[in-house]
Amino acid sequence: MRTTLDVDEDVLHAVKELARLRRKTAGHVISELARRGIHASSERSKKSVVVGGFEVLPAEGRIVTPQLVDRLLEEGSEA
């Protein structure tokens, strides 16, 4: 299907490079990447857990300490 999209220059450059390396068209590469993103997003939403009315976010592998909370609050107030 033919359509017109407004794509950021860095994204277009990366897609064209991937297309060249894979010997495929830029449109094919964009379609593959979009499918992966859509599939990953739908898989994450299927796995979401709600506790007490709030969605539980995935762990980032670090312990949240009072010091970390203070640092993040300070960084947020500086912005």
Distance bins in CASP14 RR format, pairs under 12 A and 6 or more apart:
PFRMAT RR
TARGET T0000
AUTHOR 0000-0000-0000
RMODE 2
METHOD distances of the structure
MODEL  1
1 27 0 0 0 0 0 1 0 0 0 0 0
1 30 0 0 0 0 0 1 0 0 0 0 0
1 31 0 0 0 0 1 0 0 0 0 0 0
2 27 0 0 0 0 0 1 0 0 0 0 0
3 27 0 0 0 0 0 1 0 0 0 0 0
3 30 0 0 0 0 0 1 0 0 0 0 0
3 31 0 0 0 0 0 1 0 0 0 0 0
5 11 0 0 0 0 1 0 0 0 0 0 0
5 12 0 0 0 0 1 0 0 0 0 0 0
5 15 0 0 0 0 0 1 0 0 0 0 0
5 26 0 0 0 0 0 1 0 0 0 0 0
5 27 0 0 0 0 1 0 0 0 0 0 0
5 30 0 0 0 0 1 0 0 0 0 0 0
5 31 0 0 0 0 0 1 0 0 0 0 0
5 34 0 0 0 0 0 1 0 0 0 0 0
6 12 0 0 0 0 0 1 0 0 0 0 0
7 13 0 0 0 0 1 0 0 0 0 0 0
7 14 0 0 0 0 0 1 0 0 0 0 0
7 15 1 0 0 1 0 0 0 0 0 0 0
7 16 0 0 0 0 0 1 0 0 0 0 0
7 26 0 0 0 0 1 0 0 0 0 0 0
7 27 0 0 0 0 0 1 0 0 0 0 0
7 29 0 0 0 0 0 1 0 0 0 0 0
7 30 0 0 0 0 1 0 0 0 0 0 0
7 33 0 0 0 0 0 1 0 0 0 0 0
7 34 0 0 0 0 0 1 0 0 0 0 0
8 14 0 0 0 0 1 0 0 0 0 0 0
8 15 0 0 0 0 0 1 0 0 0 0 0
9 15 0 0 0 0 0 1 0 0 0 0 0
9 16 0 0 0 0 0 1 0 0 0 0 0
10 16 0 0 0 0 0 1 0 0 0 0 0
10 17 0 0 0 0 0 1 0 0 0 0 0
11 17 0 0 0 0 0 1 0 0 0 0 0
11 18 0 0 0 0 0 1 0 0 0 0 0
11 26 0 0 0 0 0 1 0 0 0 0 0
11 29 0 0 0 0 0 1 0 0 0 0 0
11 30 0 0 0 0 1 0 0 0 0 0 0
11 33 0 0 0 0 1 0 0 0 0 0 0
11 34 0 0 0 0 0 1 0 0 0 0 0
12 18 0 0 0 0 0 1 0 0 0 0 0
12 19 0 0 0 0 0 1 0 0 0 0 0
12 26 1 0 0 1 0 0 0 0 0 0 0
12 27 0 0 0 0 0 1 0 0 0 0 0
12 29 0 0 0 0 0 1 0 0 0 0 0
12 30 0 0 0 0 1 0 0 0 0 0 0
13 19 0 0 0 0 0 1 0 0 0 0 0
13 20 0 0 0 0 0 1 0 0 0 0 0
13 26 0 0 0 0 0 1 0 0 0 0 0
14 20 0 0 0 0 0 1 0 0 0 0 0
14 21 0 0 0 0 0 1 0 0 0 0 0
14 26 0 0 0 0 0 1 0 0 0 0 0
14 29 0 0 0 0 1 0 0 0 0 0 0
14 30 0 0 0 0 0 1 0 0 0 0 0
14 33 0 0 0 0 1 0 0 0 0 0 0
15 21 0 0 0 0 0 1 0 0 0 0 0
15 22 0 0 0 0 0 1 0 0 0 0 0
15 24 0 0 0 0 0 1 0 0 0 0 0
15 25 0 0 0 0 1 0 0 0 0 0 0
15 26 1 0 1 0 0 0 0 0 0 0 0
15 27 1 0 0 1 0 0 0 0 0 0 0
15 28 0 0 0 0 1 0 0 0 0 0 0
15 29 1 0 1 0 0 0 0 0 0 0 0
15 30 1 0 1 0 0 0 0 0 0 0 0
15 31 0 0 0 0 0 1 0 0 0 0 0
15 32 0 0 0 0 0 1 0 0 0 0 0
15 33 1 0 0 1 0 0 0 0 0 0 0
15 34 0 0 0 0 0 1 0 0 0 0 0
16 22 0 0 0 0 0 1 0 0 0 0 0
16 24 0 0 0 0 0 1 0 0 0 0 0
16 25 0 0 0 0 1 0 0 0 0 0 0
16 26 1 0 1 0 0 0 0 0 0 0 0
16 27 0 0 0 0 1 0 0 0 0 0 0
16 28 0 0 0 0 0 1 0 0 0 0 0
16 29 0 0 0 0 1 0 0 0 0 0 0
16 30 0 0 0 0 0 1 0 0 0 0 0
17 24 0 0 0 0 0 1 0 0 0 0 0
17 26 0 0 0 0 1 0 0 0 0 0 0
17 29 0 0 0 0 1 0 0 0 0 0 0
18 24 0 0 0 0 1 0 0 0 0 0 0
18 25 0 0 0 0 0 1 0 0 0 0 0
18 26 0 0 0 0 1 0 0 0 0 0 0
18 27 0 0 0 0 0 1 0 0 0 0 0
18 28 0 0 0 0 1 0 0 0 0 0 0
18 29 1 0 1 0 0 0 0 0 0 0 0
18 30 0 0 0 0 1 0 0 0 0 0 0
18 31 0 0 0 0 0 1 0 0 0 0 0
18 32 0 0 0 0 1 0 0 0 0 0 0
18 33 0 0 0 0 1 0 0 0 0 0 0
19 25 1 0 0 1 0 0 0 0 0 0 0
19 26 1 0 1 0 0 0 0 0 0 0 0
19 27 1 0 0 1 0 0 0 0 0 0 0
19 28 1 0 0 1 0 0 0 0 0 0 0
19 29 1 0 1 0 0 0 0 0 0 0 0
19 30 0 0 0 0 1 0 0 0 0 0 0
19 31 0 0 0 0 0 1 0 0 0 0 0
19 32 0 0 0 0 0 1 0 0 0 0 0
19 33 0 0 0 0 0 1 0 0 0 0 0
20 26 0 0 0 0 1 0 0 0 0 0 0
20 29 0 0 0 0 1 0 0 0 0 0 0
21 29 0 0 0 0 1 0 0 0 0 0 0
22 28 0 0 0 0 1 0 0 0 0 0 0
22 29 1 0 0 1 0 0 0 0 0 0 0
22 30 0 0 0 0 0 1 0 0 0 0 0
22 32 0 0 0 0 1 0 0 0 0 0 0
22 33 0 0 0 0 0 1 0 0 0 0 0
23 29 0 0 0 0 0 1 0 0 0 0 0
24 30 0 0 0 0 0 1 0 0 0 0 0
24 31 0 0 0 0 1 0 0 0 0 0 0
24 32 0 0 0 0 1 0 0 0 0 0 0
24 33 0 0 0 0 0 1 0 0 0 0 0
25 31 0 0 0 0 1 0 0 0 0 0 0
25 32 0 0 0 0 0 1 0 0 0 0 0
26 32 0 0 0 0 0 1 0 0 0 0 0
26 33 0 0 0 0 0 1 0 0 0 0 0
27 33 0 0 0 0 1 0 0 0 0 0 0
27 34 0 0 0 0 1 0 0 0 0 0 0
27 35 0 0 0 0 0 1 0 0 0 0 0
28 34 0 0 0 0 0 1 0 0 0 0 0
28 35 0 0 0 0 0 1 0 0 0 0 0
29 35 0 0 0 0 0 1 0 0 0 0 0
29 36 0 0 0 0 0 1 0 0 0 0 0
30 36 0 0 0 0 0 1 0 0 0 0 0
30 37 0 0 0 0 0 1 0 0 0 0 0
31 37 0 0 0 0 0 1 0 0 0 0 0
31 38 0 0 0 0 0 1 0 0 0 0 0
32 38 0 0 0 0 0 1 0 0 0 0 0
32 39 0 0 0 0 0 1 0 0 0 0 0
33 39 0 0 0 0 0 1 0 0 0 0 0
33 40 0 0 0 0 0 1 0 0 0 0 0
34 40 0 0 0 0 0 1 0 0 0 0 0
34 41 0 0 0 0 0 1 0 0 0 0 0
35 41 0 0 0 0 0 1 0 0 0 0 0
35 42 0 0 0 0 0 1 0 0 0 0 0
36 42 0 0 0 0 0 1 0 0 0 0 0
36 43 0 0 0 0 0 1 0 0 0 0 0
37 43 0 0 0 0 1 0 0 0 0 0 0
37 44 0 0 0 0 1 0 0 0 0 0 0
37 45 0 0 0 0 0 1 0 0 0 0 0
38 44 0 0 0 0 0 1 0 0 0 0 0
38 45 0 0 0 0 0 1 0 0 0 0 0
39 45 0 0 0 0 0 1 0 0 0 0 0
39 46 0 0 0 0 0 1 0 0 0 0 0
40 46 0 0 0 0 0 1 0 0 0 0 0
40 47 0 0 0 0 0 1 0 0 0 0 0
41 47 0 0 0 0 0 1 0 0 0 0 0
41 48 0 0 0 0 0 1 0 0 0 0 0
42 48 0 0 0 0 0 1 0 0 0 0 0
44 55 0 0 0 0 0 1 0 0 0 0 0
44 57 0 0 0 0 0 1 0 0 0 0 0
44 58 0 0 0 0 1 0 0 0 0 0 0
45 55 0 0 0 0 1 0 0 0 0 0 0
47 55 0 0 0 0 0 1 0 0 0 0 0
47 56 0 0 0 0 1 0 0 0 0 0 0
47 57 0 0 0 0 0 1 0 0 0 0 0
47 58 0 0 0 0 1 0 0 0 0 0 0
48 54 0 0 0 0 0 1 0 0 0 0 0
48 55 1 0 1 0 0 0 0 0 0 0 0
48 56 1 0 0 1 0 0 0 0 0 0 0
48 57 0 0 0 0 1 0 0 0 0 0 0
48 58 0 0 0 0 1 0 0 0 0 0 0
49 55 1 0 0 1 0 0 0 0 0 0 0
49 56 1 0 1 0 0 0 0 0 0 0 0
49 57 0 0 0 0 1 0 0 0 0 0 0
49 58 0 0 0 0 1 0 0 0 0 0 0
49 59 0 0 0 0 0 1 0 0 0 0 0
50 56 1 0 0 1 0 0 0 0 0 0 0
50 57 0 0 0 0 0 1 0 0 0 0 0
51 57 0 0 0 0 0 1 0 0 0 0 0
57 64 0 0 0 0 0 1 0 0 0 0 0
60 68 0 0 0 0 0 1 0 0 0 0 0
62 68 1 0 0 1 0 0 0 0 0 0 0
62 72 0 0 0 0 0 1 0 0 0 0 0
63 69 0 0 0 0 0 1 0 0 0 0 0
64 70 0 0 0 0 0 1 0 0 0 0 0
64 71 0 0 0 0 0 1 0 0 0 0 0
64 72 0 0 0 0 1 0 0 0 0 0 0
65 71 0 0 0 0 1 0 0 0 0 0 0
65 72 0 0 0 0 0 1 0 0 0 0 0
66 72 0 0 0 0 0 1 0 0 0 0 0
66 73 0 0 0 0 0 1 0 0 0 0 0
67 73 0 0 0 0 0 1 0 0 0 0 0
67 74 0 0 0 0 0 1 0 0 0 0 0
68 74 0 0 0 0 0 1 0 0 0 0 0
68 75 0 0 0 0 0 1 0 0 0 0 0
69 75 0 0 0 0 0 1 0 0 0 0 0
69 76 0 0 0 0 0 1 0 0 0 0 0
70 76 0 0 0 0 0 1 0 0 0 0 0
70 77 0 0 0 0 0 1 0 0 0 0 0
71 77 0 0 0 0 0 1 0 0 0 0 0
71 78 0 0 0 0 0 1 0 0 0 0 0
72 78 0 0 0 0 0 1 0 0 0 0 0
72 79 0 0 0 0 0 1 0 0 0 0 0
73 79 0 0 0 0 0 1 0 0 0 0 0
END
